[in-house]
Amino acid sequence: MDRETAWRLVTSRVGNKNLRKHMRAVEAVMGSLADRFAENRDDWSLAGLLHDLDYDETVNDFSRHGLRTAEMLADEDLPPGVIQAIRCHPGHFPRTSLMDKALYAADPVTGLIVAAALMHPSRKLRHLDLTFLKRRFQEKRFAAGADRGQIASCEELGLDLDTFLTLALDAMKEIDGELGL
């Protein structure tokens, strides 16, 4: 599956524009992580872009989140590792591959970064820095849906929190116009 086909699938299945932006942000972070680890950028980016494809269907049944996307994509031409990472990202299965671990950590960090941008006086990603983001990370009530433990699982990738937050922030800054931030 190429990126254009994947995006058409996203726009046909995901009605919420903010969720599409989230999926695009995770795509960007996953692409940067792939570069960092000398992995296949296209595959990792597709995992990020498609990871919440089933969200509209599974919002009230989290136990099926990720599994339903895997079912939707079963007949598509995707590497098995992409499907596996999507299945693992909600935390239902052990994370065994580097891609599994990356998607698990990348998913919530994008929400933290968006919330931090919206709180920043400029309301722009380009004005965020690591210090501002780390302060928000340490405030447990801030962006409470961005699971800090899941973000901190970046250590499973061999990345410390500062490195991971910087990588994710820089990736999202590259697409700030698409994200409206």
C-alpha positions as CSV (number, residue, x, y, z in Angstrom):
1,M,0.0,0.0,0.0
2,D,1.4,3.4,-0.9
3,R,0.8,6.5,1.2
4,E,-1.8,8.0,-1.1
5,T,-3.9,4.9,-0.9
6,A,-3.5,4.8,2.9
7,W,-4.6,8.5,3.1
8,R,-7.7,7.8,1.0
9,L,-8.6,5.0,3.3
10,V,-8.1,7.3,6.3
11,T,-10.3,10.0,4.8
12,S,-13.0,7.5,3.9
13,R,-13.1,5.8,7.3
14,V,-12.3,8.6,9.8
15,G,-14.8,11.5,9.8
16,N,-13.2,13.5,12.6
17,K,-10.7,16.0,11.3
18,N,-8.9,16.2,14.6
19,L,-8.4,12.5,14.7
20,R,-7.1,12.6,11.1
21,K,-4.6,15.3,12.3
22,H,-3.6,13.0,15.2
23,M,-3.0,10.1,12.8
24,R,-0.9,12.4,10.6
25,A,1.1,13.5,13.6
26,V,1.8,9.9,14.6
27,E,2.8,9.2,11.0
28,A,5.4,12.0,11.2
29,V,6.8,10.9,14.5
30,M,7.0,7.3,13.3
31,G,8.8,8.4,10.1
32,S,11.4,10.2,12.3
33,L,11.8,7.2,14.5
34,A,12.3,5.0,11.5
35,D,15.1,7.3,10.3
36,R,16.7,7.3,13.8
37,F,16.8,3.5,13.8
38,A,17.6,3.1,10.1
39,E,14.3,1.2,9.5
40,N,11.9,1.4,6.6
41,R,10.4,4.9,6.8
42,D,7.5,4.0,4.5
43,D,6.4,1.1,6.6
44,W,6.8,2.9,9.9
45,S,5.0,5.9,8.6
46,L,2.1,3.8,7.3
47,A,1.8,2.2,10.8
48,G,1.5,5.6,12.3
49,L,-1.0,6.9,9.7
50,L,-3.3,3.9,9.9
51,H,-3.1,3.0,13.6
52,D,-6.5,4.5,14.5
53,L,-8.4,3.6,11.4
54,D,-11.0,1.7,13.5
55,Y,-11.5,4.4,16.1
56,D,-15.0,5.4,15.0
57,E,-16.1,1.8,15.3
58,T,-14.3,0.9,18.5
59,V,-14.6,4.1,20.6
60,N,-17.1,2.4,22.8
61,D,-15.3,-1.0,22.8
62,F,-11.6,-0.4,23.5
63,S,-11.0,-4.1,23.7
64,R,-11.4,-4.3,19.9
65,H,-9.3,-1.2,19.1
66,G,-6.4,-2.1,16.9
67,L,-7.9,-5.5,16.2
68,R,-10.6,-4.1,14.0
69,T,-8.0,-2.1,12.0
70,A,-6.0,-5.3,11.5
71,E,-9.2,-6.9,10.2
72,M,-9.9,-3.9,7.9
73,L,-6.3,-4.1,6.5
74,A,-6.1,-7.9,6.2
75,D,-6.5,-7.9,2.4
76,E,-4.2,-4.9,1.8
77,D,-0.6,-5.1,0.6
78,L,1.1,-4.3,3.9
79,P,4.1,-5.8,5.6
80,P,3.0,-8.0,8.6
81,G,5.1,-5.8,10.9
82,V,2.8,-2.8,10.2
83,I,-0.3,-4.8,11.1
84,Q,1.4,-6.2,14.2
85,A,2.4,-2.7,15.4
86,I,-1.2,-1.5,14.9
87,R,-2.6,-4.5,16.9
88,C,-0.1,-3.8,19.7
89,H,-0.4,-0.1,20.0
90,P,-3.5,-0.1,22.4
91,G,-1.6,-2.3,24.8
92,H,-3.6,-5.5,24.2
93,F,-0.5,-7.6,23.2
94,P,3.2,-7.7,24.1
95,R,5.3,-5.3,22.1
96,T,8.1,-7.4,20.6
97,S,9.4,-5.5,17.6
98,L,11.0,-2.1,17.5
99,M,8.0,-0.8,15.4
100,D,5.6,-2.1,18.1
101,K,7.4,-0.2,20.8
102,A,7.7,2.9,18.7
103,L,4.0,3.1,17.8
104,Y,3.0,2.5,21.5
105,A,5.1,5.5,22.6
106,A,4.4,7.7,19.6
107,D,0.6,7.6,19.9
108,P,0.2,9.5,23.2
109,V,3.2,11.8,22.8
110,T,1.4,13.6,19.9
111,G,-1.6,14.4,22.1
112,L,0.8,15.9,24.8
113,I,2.5,18.0,22.2
114,V,-0.7,19.3,20.7
115,A,-2.1,20.2,24.1
116,A,1.2,22.0,25.0
117,A,1.0,24.0,21.7
118,L,-2.6,25.0,22.5
119,M,-1.5,26.1,26.0
120,H,1.5,28.0,24.8
121,P,1.0,31.8,24.5
122,S,1.7,31.6,20.7
123,R,-0.5,28.5,20.2
124,K,2.2,27.4,17.7
125,L,4.3,24.3,17.6
126,R,7.3,26.2,16.3
127,H,7.6,28.1,19.5
128,L,7.6,25.0,21.8
129,D,10.8,23.8,23.2
130,L,11.9,20.9,25.3
131,T,11.8,22.8,28.6
132,F,8.2,23.9,28.0
133,L,7.1,20.4,27.0
134,K,8.8,18.7,29.9
135,R,7.1,21.0,32.4
136,R,3.8,20.0,30.8
137,F,4.8,16.3,30.9
138,Q,5.4,16.6,34.6
139,E,2.0,18.2,35.3
140,K,-0.1,15.0,35.7
141,R,-3.5,16.8,35.2
142,F,-2.3,18.5,32.0
143,A,-3.4,16.5,29.0
144,A,-4.4,13.7,31.3
145,G,-5.3,11.4,28.4
146,A,-1.7,11.4,27.3
147,D,-0.5,8.4,29.3
148,R,2.9,9.4,30.8
149,G,3.9,5.7,31.3
150,Q,3.2,4.9,27.7
151,I,5.3,8.0,26.6
152,A,8.1,7.0,29.0
153,S,8.1,3.5,27.4
154,C,10.4,5.2,24.8
155,E,13.1,3.7,27.0
156,E,12.2,0.3,25.5
157,L,13.6,1.9,22.3
158,G,16.8,2.9,24.0
159,L,15.8,6.6,24.0
160,D,15.7,8.7,27.0
161,L,12.6,10.9,27.5
162,D,14.4,14.2,26.5
163,T,15.6,12.6,23.2
164,F,12.2,11.1,22.4
165,L,10.3,14.3,23.2
166,T,12.7,16.4,21.1
167,L,12.4,13.9,18.2
168,A,8.6,13.9,18.3
169,L,8.3,17.7,18.6
170,D,10.7,18.2,15.7
171,A,8.8,15.8,13.6
172,M,5.5,17.5,14.3
173,K,7.0,21.0,13.7
174,E,7.8,19.8,10.1
175,I,4.0,19.4,9.5
176,D,2.7,22.2,11.7
177,G,0.7,23.7,8.8
178,E,-1.1,20.5,8.2
179,L,-1.9,20.2,11.9
180,G,-3.1,23.8,12.1
181,L,-0.6,24.6,14.7
